[in-house]
Amino acid sequence: MASAHDFSAKNLQGQDVSLGQFKGKYMLVVNVASKCGFTPQYTGLEKMYEELKSSVEVLGFPCNQFGAQEPGDENEIKNFCSLTYSVTFPMFAKVDVNGDNAHPFYKFLKGEKPGILGTEAIKWNFTKFLVDPQGQVIKRYAPTDTPEKIKNDLKALL
């Protein structure tokens, strides 16, 4: 059976990062965007990461597939996240989350936890997937699910 730990992705600096390095921790995987109505969730995601980073990793995957709300390149994304929201959690290079060019990690996540009515497609930015310490996808959250709500769910698991 496949595990989230079997995948890798490029970070904002262009380096390959094995997701296997996060074994033993929960992972909250989020497709993010800089110009979205949900962008202020960066604040809550960073706060949750700072509070729970000994047992939880937040992984941000920029995506420009929804209303072209992530138009910048990796350097612009890095500067925006750092300067505007003081993001310190791992951020990855821009990916597609839907369609033929979807990143293999996102194909895995969607296949493991389809959305409403069994649809696998991600509907918008800030859709979140919770992965357990063994690499299994245990929950999918809607863009409207706040980091504060998710933090409460995580605290119940820890």
C-alpha positions in Angstrom: 0.0 0.0 0.0 1.3 3.4 -0.9 2.2 6.0 1.7 2.6 9.7 1.7 6.2 9.0 2.7 6.8 7.4 -0.7 6.7 10.8 -2.5 9.0 13.7 -2.9 8.5 17.3 -4.1 10.7 20.3 -5.0 10.9 23.0 -2.3 10.8 26.7 -3.2 14.6 26.6 -3.6 14.3 23.8 -6.3 15.7 21.0 -4.1 14.0 17.6 -4.0 12.5 16.9 -0.6 11.6 13.4 0.4 8.3 13.4 2.3 9.7 10.3 4.1 11.6 12.7 6.3 8.3 13.5 8.0 7.7 9.9 9.2 6.5 9.9 12.8 4.7 13.2 12.5 1.3 14.3 11.3 1.3 16.3 8.1 -1.2 18.9 7.2 -0.9 19.4 3.4 -2.4 22.6 2.0 -2.6 23.9 -1.5 -2.0 27.6 -1.0 -2.3 30.9 -2.9 -1.1 34.4 -2.3 -4.1 36.3 -3.8 -7.0 34.3 -2.4 -9.8 35.2 0.0 -8.4 32.3 2.2 -4.8 33.6 2.1 -5.1 35.0 5.7 -5.2 31.4 6.8 -1.5 31.5 6.6 -1.6 33.3 10.0 -3.4 30.4 11.6 -1.4 27.8 9.8 1.9 29.4 11.0 0.5 29.7 14.6 -0.5 26.0 14.6 2.9 25.0 13.2 4.8 27.0 15.8 2.6 25.4 18.6 2.6 21.8 17.4 5.8 21.4 15.2 7.3 18.8 17.5 4.5 16.4 16.2 2.9 18.2 13.2 4.3 19.5 9.9 2.4 22.0 7.8 3.4 21.6 4.1 2.4 24.4 1.7 2.0 23.7 -2.0 1.3 26.8 -4.0 -1.1 26.3 -6.9 -2.2 28.7 -9.6 -5.2 26.6 -10.9 -7.9 28.5 -9.1 -8.6 32.0 -10.5 -4.9 32.5 -11.2 -4.5 33.4 -7.5 -0.8 32.3 -7.3 0.8 34.1 -10.3 4.3 34.6 -8.9 7.4 32.5 -9.3 8.9 30.5 -6.4 11.1 33.5 -5.3 8.0 35.8 -5.2 6.0 33.2 -3.3 8.9 32.8 -0.8 9.2 36.5 -0.2 5.4 37.0 0.1 5.0 34.2 2.6 8.0 35.3 4.6 7.4 39.0 4.6 3.6 39.1 4.8 2.9 36.1 7.1 6.3 35.1 8.6 5.8 31.6 7.3 8.5 29.1 8.6 6.8 25.8 7.7 8.0 24.0 4.6 6.9 25.5 1.4 7.2 23.7 -1.9 7.4 24.8 -5.6 4.2 25.6 -7.4 2.3 22.5 -8.5 -0.9 21.5 -10.3 -3.3 19.7 -8.0 -5.9 18.8 -10.7 -5.7 17.5 -14.2 -3.3 15.5 -16.3 -0.3 17.5 -14.9 -1.3 17.1 -11.2 1.7 16.3 -9.0 1.8 12.6 -8.1 1.6 13.4 -4.4 -1.7 15.2 -5.0 -3.0 12.4 -7.1 -2.3 10.1 -4.2 -4.0 12.4 -1.6 -7.1 12.8 -3.7 -7.4 9.1 -4.4 -7.1 8.3 -0.7 -9.6 10.9 0.5 -12.1 12.0 -2.2 -14.2 15.0 -1.6 -18.0 15.4 -1.3 -19.9 12.8 -3.4 -16.7 10.9 -4.1 -15.2 13.6 -6.4 -11.5 13.6 -6.3 -11.0 17.1 -7.8 -9.9 19.8 -5.5 -12.4 22.6 -5.7 -10.4 25.6 -4.5 -7.2 26.9 -2.8 -6.6 26.0 0.9 -8.1 22.5 0.6 -6.2 20.5 3.3 -5.3 16.9 3.8 -4.3 15.4 7.2 -1.8 12.6 7.0 -1.0 10.4 10.0 2.5 9.6 11.3 2.6 6.4 9.2 1.8 8.3 6.0 -1.9 7.4 5.6 -4.4 10.1 4.6 -6.9 10.3 7.4 -9.0 13.4 6.6 -9.7 16.0 3.9 -10.7 19.5 4.9 -12.5 22.1 2.9 -11.0 25.5 2.2 -13.4 27.0 4.7 -12.1 24.7 7.5 -9.9 27.0 9.5 -6.5 26.2 11.0 -8.0 26.7 14.4 -10.6 24.0 13.8 -7.9 21.6 12.5 -5.7 22.4 15.5 -8.5 21.2 17.8 -8.8 18.0 15.8 -5.0 17.5 15.9 -4.9 18.1 19.7 -7.4 15.4 20.1 -5.1 13.0 18.2 -1.9 13.9 20.0 
